[in-house]
Amino acid sequence: MDKKHEIATQGVRAGQVRSQFNEHSEALFLTSSFVFDSAAQAAARFSGGEEGMVYSRFTNPTVQMFQDRLAALEGAETCVATASGMAAILTTAMVHLKSGDHVVCSNAVFGATIQLFSGILSRFGVETSYVSPTRVEEWQKAVRPNTRLFFLETPSNPLTEISDIAALSAIAKRAGALLAVDNVFCTPALQRPLELGADLVIHSATKYLDGQGRVIGGAIAGPKAVVADAMIPFLRTAGPSISPFNAWVLLKGLETLELRMNAQSASALALARWLESHPAVKRVFYPGLASHPQHELAKRQQRAAGAVLSFEVKGGRAAAWRVIDAARLVSITANLGDVKTTLIHPASTTHGRISQEARDAAGIGDGLLRVAVGLEALSDLQADLSRGLGG
C-alpha cells in the first residue's frame, strides 16, 4: 500500500492480505498450526530460512495483518502484537534489559507499569528511577552509565501531562538508551512518536485501537532491528501472544480509529470547558485547554487533545465519590478508550496499589476524577455529571 495515503485510508486498507477466496473483509484464521508441503519446507520454516506461518503463538495471518496495519499507521518499519498492553511493556523490558541495567521512567505512568518496574523487574536486578514527565532536566540528571531505557506516557494517566518527546529523545540518544513512548491516549490518529524521535511505540490495544471495550491486546512498533528481529524470538519462546480473534477485532477497530478519535476529542474539549466553569470543580486537566501547562506543546505534538480528561472537585474524596455514585449514564469502570464514557477515582483504583508518596509525587489527589469521553451526546454527559456536582 502507498505510504503516502492518509491515516484514515491506512486504517481501513493497510496490511490486508486476501486468501484464495478473495474475501473483502479480513479473514479470521482460527488455527493453532499450519501444514507444510514437505519435510524440507517444514525444516526451512522452523529454521527461519523460509518465511511463512509455523505456529500461531508467533505467526498467524490475522495477527500479521493487524501488526502491518498498525505499523503503517504509526509510520513504523515493523510491529509486534502481544496479549495485552502490559505484555507489550514486559516484552520490551525482557528483550532490551538485563540484570544491572537502569531505567528512567515517568512518575506519571499507569499504576501497573510502576508495579512492573518496581515490584517485578527489580527482583531481577533492573533498577528504575522515576522523574517528572514534564521536567526535561530531571531526565538528564537521572541518567547513569548503565541507563538503557527511557519510558513514558504522553499524555499521562490521569493528569494528561505532556512530555516533550523530541527533547527526551535527544537525551536518550546521548545516553545510548532507547526511548519508549506509550501512545495509548492519542493513538497514531493524533500523535506519531516515532516522527518525534521515539525508538519504540507501546500500545494497550485494549483501549482506543479497539474502541469498543471488547478485547484485550497490546503492541510494540518501531524499527525492525529493535522490534521484529529482537522480539519475535521472545514471543516464540515466552508466549505472551495475542489471539487471532482479538487481532481480528482490533483490525475492525482500526477502520474507525481516526473518526472516533476526532469525534471523542471534540466532545472532551467541550466537556472540559464546561467543567472548568463549574463552581464545584477546583481544576480541570486537559491539554486542549489554554489553562493546561503544556497546552502549546500539545498543539505542536498532537493533532488533537484526545478523549481523556481529569478534574479535581472541591471537598476531596467524599465529594469525588458523590459524583461517581450519582452517575446514571456514564460507566463506573477503570477501562478507557470505549465509545461509552467512563468515570473512575484514580487514587483508590488505578493508582491505589502504589504508595501514597508515589501518588503525591504524581499529583493524584483524593478529589481527582478521570473521565474518558465516549460518543454520547454532550448534553447527556453534562446532565449526568451535574447530578453529583450539585447543579
Summary of the structure (lengths in Angstrom):
residues: 391
radius of gyration: 21.2
end to end distance: 52.2
largest distance: 73.8
contacts: 1371
relative contact order: 0.13
helix: 42%
strand: 15%
